[in-house]
Amino acid sequence: MAAGFIPVTNIPGWPNPPAGLMPACQKSLDNAGITGPLFINPQGLRTPDTTNTQNVLSTYTGSATELTSVKDVRKKALFDLCDTQYDLRSLADGNTSPSLTSTNVGQYLASVGNNYRTLKANINAAANTAAVNAININTGWPTYP
């Protein structure tokens, strides 16, 4: 058992963690007979037992409502990111080839759509808030042709 700080990057949903997260951390500490301060500040989560608390953070599923809300927020961010990839002006201005062809534009648009669908499916399949937040929605996007 070691007291310490857990960085904010390990707190699901930071800077707005799910409402039930802190009570779940406290309950786990109480069940283990561990006492001491548990609080969030801008640097992270202060806990009397980092191992116990990190386990709760990593496995926290929350209520079905919380999980649905976290998934909806993540899918909205994904959609907004995808929308920027379908910017035809940027596609035309950002081309690195001497000329755009129907083949390379078609491949680009298909890659954007496929990446979006894959990431959305991963979000939908996530079993808990930590899994949702671990999905990097900034990965897999193609570069302009």
SVG drawing of the C-alpha trace seen along z (x, -y; Angstrom):
<svg xmlns="http://www.w3.org/2000/svg" viewBox="-29 -25 33 30">
<polyline fill="none" stroke="black" stroke-width="0.4" points="0.0,0.0 1.5,-3.3 -0.1,-6.7 0.4,-9.1 -1.0,-10.9 -2.4,-9.3 -2.0,-11.6 -5.1,-13.2 -4.3,-11.2 -5.4,-8.1 -8.7,-9.5 -11.5,-8.4 -13.3,-11.4 -10.9,-14.0 -11.6,-16.9 -15.2,-15.8 -15.0,-12.3 -18.2,-10.2 -20.3,-11.2 -19.9,-7.7 -16.2,-7.4 -15.0,-9.0 -17.6,-7.2 -16.5,-3.9 -12.8,-4.7 -13.8,-5.5 -15.9,-2.4 -13.0,-0.2 -10.7,-1.8 -13.3,-1.5 -13.8,2.2 -10.1,2.8 -9.9,1.0 -7.7,-1.7 -8.1,-5.2 -6.8,-8.6 -7.6,-11.5 -9.0,-10.9 -9.4,-14.0 -8.9,-15.3 -6.9,-18.4 -5.4,-19.8 -2.4,-17.5 -4.3,-14.3 -6.0,-12.1 -4.5,-12.0 -5.1,-8.6 -3.9,-6.6 -3.4,-3.6 -2.4,-4.1 -2.7,-0.4 -6.2,0.0 -7.4,-3.3 -5.8,-2.7 -7.5,0.6 -10.9,-1.1 -10.1,-3.7 -9.0,-1.0 -12.1,1.2 -14.8,-1.4 -17.9,-0.7 -20.3,-3.1 -24.0,-2.9 -25.4,-2.1 -26.4,-5.7 -22.9,-6.9 -21.4,-4.5 -23.9,-5.5 -23.2,-9.2 -19.4,-8.7 -19.9,-6.8 -22.1,-9.5 -19.6,-12.2 -16.8,-10.2 -18.8,-9.4 -19.6,-13.1 -15.9,-14.0 -15.2,-11.2 -17.9,-12.5 -16.5,-16.1 -13.1,-14.8 -14.4,-12.7 -16.2,-15.8 -13.0,-17.7 -11.5,-14.8 -14.3,-15.2 -13.4,-18.9 -13.2,-19.0 -11.6,-22.4 -8.8,-21.1 -8.6,-18.0 -8.1,-20.1 -5.7,-22.6 -3.7,-20.0 -2.9,-17.7 0.7,-16.6 0.3,-15.0 0.6,-16.9 -3.1,-16.2 -6.0,-14.6 -7.4,-11.5 -10.7,-9.8 -8.8,-6.8 -6.7,-8.6 -9.7,-10.7 -11.9,-7.6 -9.3,-5.8 -8.9,-8.7 -12.7,-9.1 -13.1,-5.3 -10.2,-5.3 -11.8,-8.2 -15.2,-6.3 -13.6,-3.0 -11.5,-4.5 -14.6,-6.3 -16.7,-3.1 -13.9,-1.1 -13.4,-3.6 -17.2,-4.0 -17.6,-0.2 -14.7,-0.1 -16.5,-2.8 -19.8,-0.9 -18.1,2.3 -16.3,0.8 -17.4,2.4 -16.5,-0.4 -15.7,-4.1 -11.9,-3.5 -12.1,-1.4 -14.0,-4.2 -11.5,-6.8 -8.6,-4.6 -9.7,-4.6 -7.5,-7.0 -9.9,-8.7 -7.0,-10.6 -5.3,-7.6 -5.8,-5.9 -6.8,-9.0 -5.3,-9.1 -3.2,-11.9 -4.5,-13.9 -3.5,-12.4"/>
</svg>
